[in-house]
């Protein structure tokens, strides 16, 4: 009887320890394969529209606090430079995303959690456009920011209580402010739609 009581006590401690391991601060990193559609239009003596659908990789870091089945966090992601050619014209862009998010993380099996979340923040594009037409020639270097909103769906597997391996899909949309330069060029109607597969790691303190 005493041994049974001892075993029950130890088991309850282990369960409590496992539950508490997923509560508190956490840090991590994330990598993703982005499939995005970037659109912009230049206006000067003539107009030129760019619609670039590209795929490339991005890396990010994150940190936040988990309440068990709910967590909040802040994150930064860097999406490597993309290039797009249209006839003699060229466009390139590098994207930075800074945002806050909240996830619902219910346990659906032992050490396995669903991840359902939303996030919002700022996206910054730095790039250049080269126009090489008979009616218009010039190079525009631009930096614009916009409001980002997104959603995510994934799974997180907990390893040895403190390590979380997460995989899933994200989608976000950003509409950017317009840009004017000294050469009387204007870049407007800048939008970005991004569907990405991601793999992440989190350490729970």
C-alpha positions in Angstrom: 0.0 0.0 0.0 2.8 2.4 0.9 4.6 1.6 -2.4 1.4 2.3 -4.3 1.0 5.6 -2.6 4.7 6.5 -3.4 4.2 5.5 -7.1 1.1 7.6 -7.3 2.9 10.6 -5.8 5.9 10.3 -8.1 3.5 9.9 -11.1 1.6 13.1 -10.1 4.9 15.0 -9.8 6.0 13.9 -13.3 2.6 14.9 -14.8 2.8 18.3 -13.1 6.4 18.8 -14.2 5.4 18.0 -17.8 2.5 20.4 -17.7 4.5 23.2 -16.1 7.4 22.7 -18.6 5.2 24.2 -21.3 4.3 27.3 -19.2 6.6 30.3 -19.0 9.0 32.0 -21.3 10.4 30.5 -24.5 12.8 31.4 -27.3 13.3 29.9 -30.7 14.0 30.1 -34.4 12.2 29.3 -37.6 12.9 28.6 -41.2 10.4 28.7 -44.0 10.0 28.2 -47.8 8.0 31.1 -49.1 5.7 31.2 -52.1 4.8 34.8 -52.5 3.3 37.2 -55.1 4.8 40.7 -55.0 3.1 43.4 -57.1 4.0 47.0 -57.7 3.6 49.7 -60.4 6.1 52.4 -61.3 4.8 55.7 -62.7 6.8 58.4 -64.5 6.6 59.5 -68.1 5.1 56.0 -68.6 3.9 53.2 -66.3 5.3 49.8 -65.8 3.6 47.0 -63.7 5.6 44.2 -62.1 3.9 41.0 -60.8 6.5 38.6 -59.4 5.5 35.2 -58.2 8.6 33.6 -56.6 9.7 31.0 -54.1 12.6 31.3 -51.7 13.8 30.8 -48.2 13.4 32.9 -45.0 14.8 32.7 -41.5 13.5 34.1 -38.3 13.8 34.3 -34.5 11.0 34.5 -31.9 10.4 34.8 -28.2 7.4 34.9 -25.9 5.4 33.4 -23.0 3.3 30.2 -22.9 0.3 29.9 -20.6 -0.1 26.2 -21.4 -2.8 26.1 -24.1 -2.2 29.7 -25.1 0.9 31.6 -25.9 1.9 35.1 -27.1 5.2 36.0 -28.8 7.1 38.5 -30.9 9.1 37.5 -34.0 11.4 38.8 -36.7 11.7 37.1 -40.2 14.1 37.9 -43.0 13.2 36.8 -46.5 16.2 36.6 -48.9 16.4 38.8 -52.0 14.2 38.0 -54.9 14.7 39.2 -58.5 12.3 39.6 -61.4 12.9 40.5 -65.0 10.3 41.9 -67.4 11.6 42.4 -70.9 14.5 44.9 -70.3 13.2 46.0 -66.9 14.4 44.6 -63.6 13.1 44.5 -60.0 14.6 43.1 -56.8 13.4 43.2 -53.2 14.4 42.0 -49.7 11.7 41.6 -47.1 11.8 42.1 -43.3 8.8 41.2 -41.1 8.4 42.2 -37.5 5.2 41.1 -35.8 3.3 40.0 -32.6 1.3 36.8 -32.5 -1.0 34.7 -30.4 -1.4 30.9 -30.7 -4.0 28.5 -29.3 -2.0 25.2 -28.6 -4.4 22.5 -27.3 -2.9 19.1 -26.6 -4.3 16.5 -29.0 -2.1 13.6 -28.0 0.7 12.8 -25.6 3.4 15.5 -26.3 1.6 16.6 -29.4 -0.1 20.0 -29.7 -2.1 21.7 -32.4 -1.0 25.3 -33.2 -3.7 27.7 -34.4 -2.8 31.3 -34.5 -2.8 34.8 -35.9 -0.3 37.6 -36.1 0.1 41.2 -37.1 2.8 43.7 -37.4 5.0 45.5 -40.0 6.6 44.4 -43.2 9.5 46.4 -44.7 10.7 46.0 -48.3 14.0 47.3 -49.5 14.8 47.0 -53.2 15.3 48.5 -56.6 13.6 48.9 -59.9 15.5 49.5 -63.2 13.5 50.9 -66.1 15.1 50.5 -69.5 12.7 51.7 -72.2 12.9 54.1 -75.0 10.3 56.3 -73.4 11.7 56.1 -69.9 15.0 55.2 -68.3 16.1 55.2 -64.7 16.9 53.3 -61.5 14.8 53.6 -58.4 16.0 52.5 -54.9 13.1 52.3 -52.6 12.2 51.3 -49.0 8.6 51.1 -48.0 6.7 49.7 -45.0 3.2 48.2 -44.7 0.8 46.6 -42.3 1.0 42.8 -42.2 -1.7 40.4 -41.1 -1.4 36.6 -41.1 -2.7 33.2 -39.9 -1.0 29.9 -39.1 -1.9 26.3 -38.7 0.5 23.6 -37.5 1.6 20.9 -35.0 4.2 21.0 -32.2 5.9 17.9 -30.8 7.4 18.3 -27.4 10.7 16.5 -26.8 12.1 15.9 -23.3 9.6 18.5 -21.8 11.5 21.6 -22.8 12.0 21.3 -26.6 9.3 22.0 -29.1 9.6 21.0 -32.8 6.9 22.8 -34.9 5.8 22.3 -38.5 3.0 23.9 -40.4 1.7 26.5 -42.9 1.4 30.3 -42.7 -0.3 32.8 -44.9 0.0 36.6 -44.7 -0.9 39.7 -46.7 0.7 43.1 -46.7 -0.3 46.4 -48.4 2.5 48.9 -48.5 2.7 52.7 -48.6 3.5 54.4 -51.8 7.0 55.7 -52.7 8.2 58.9 -54.5 11.8 59.7 -55.4 13.6 62.8 -56.6 13.5 61.6 -60.3 9.7 62.1 -60.3 9.2 58.3 -60.2 6.3 56.9 -58.1 5.9 53.3 -57.0 2.4 52.5 -55.8 -0.1 49.6 -55.5 2.6 47.6 -53.7 1.2 44.4 -52.2 2.6 41.1 -51.0 0.8 37.8 -50.6 2.8 35.0 -49.0 2.0 31.3 -48.4 4.8 29.5 -46.6 5.6 26.1 -45.2 7.7 26.5 -42.0 9.7 24.4 -39.5 10.5 25.9 -36.1 12.2 25.1 -32.8 11.3 26.5 -29.3 13.0 26.1 -26.0 10.7 26.3 -23.0 12.4 27.5 -19.8 
